[in-house]
Every structure is written in structure tokens, then in C-alpha cells.
């Protein structure tokens, strides 16, 4: 099947796209080329078709550029101490419910790279890196507001790295750096 014929009518070409305004343009152009559109006093429909084409392109650009979502987060690294719990902030702007979307937190230096994968409304632990099992969570009630911040518990020195927050369906990502410091002891000296 080449994608240009319908299974019910094998000889009928499909339009390149299923959007109604593209179908209309496609049919108008085919009629114009075939000479089936009438000529009025020697005038063709070229000028109106040209304007129609420009309008379709303009509307398509507006539709595809409108509402471009992006992930946002801190511009500075997040600092945590060994043993602490930490939140790696990441939110979608404009706000959108992402609870049903696939969400990924990854680290490119790991194998497997997944720190957390949210799929079909739950934490997909089967592919999570072993060092993060039982230590990473999202905030399910916040997903409807576009908040996909990651909670990492019991921070270890090996957690210091660059993390990627990613929504595959929207093809948008954001990087958060985590810096981990050792616990420091304060000694008091009495004299």
C-alpha cells in the first residue's frame, strides 16, 4: 500500500493530508489543471487560487506555531546534602495537564539512562536505573498543572549530575543540574 489509495476504492487517489482545507485546495488545483473549472470572460481562477493558497499557508503557520509548549526550571544548579531529599523542579508552560502523557527523567551518563518514566498514569519501574528504584517520585496531583518536578530521596554523592526532564509527545526538554555536598560537622570548642 503506497498511502495514496483508499482500500475501498483502489483507484481513487487520497489527498496528501486529511485536513479539510488542504483537501479543498487539492481538489481546486486538480479541477483547475484539468480544465473543469469554468473561465469567465477569458479570466481564470489563478488569482483567487493564489490568494487561497497563501491563506492556507498562513493559517497553517499560525496553527502550528500557536501554543508552543516548553519546559521551564531553575537557571542555577540545585544543591543538596548527602542523605537529604531534594526536588528537581520542572514545569510545562503554558500549563497543561500531562498526567496521561509519557514523562521522562534521564541521565545520559547511566545505563539504563532512566531515573523515572511516567507512562499510562504510573511510574514505569521496569526500565528505571537500579540506583534510583524506590528513591524517585513525581507529584501526581501536580501533573494536571504541568508540574513534573522530580523528588529524589536519600541523596547520594553519585546523584550529582545533569538530569533531563523530557516530554516525548511534545518534544520538549529541560536540564537540571544537581550538586551534592557532604555533610559538614561543626565542632564547638569550649575553653
Secondary structure, DSSP 8 states (H G I E B T S, - for coil): --SSB-SSSTTSB--SS--HHHHHHHHHHHHHHHT-S--BTTB-SHHHHHHHHHHHHHHHHHHHHTT--EEE--SS-EEEETT--EEE--EEES----TTS-EEEE-TTSSS-EEEEEETTEE-GGGS-GGGTTTEE--GGGGGGTB--EEE-S--GGG-EEEEEEEGGGTEEEEEEEEEE----------
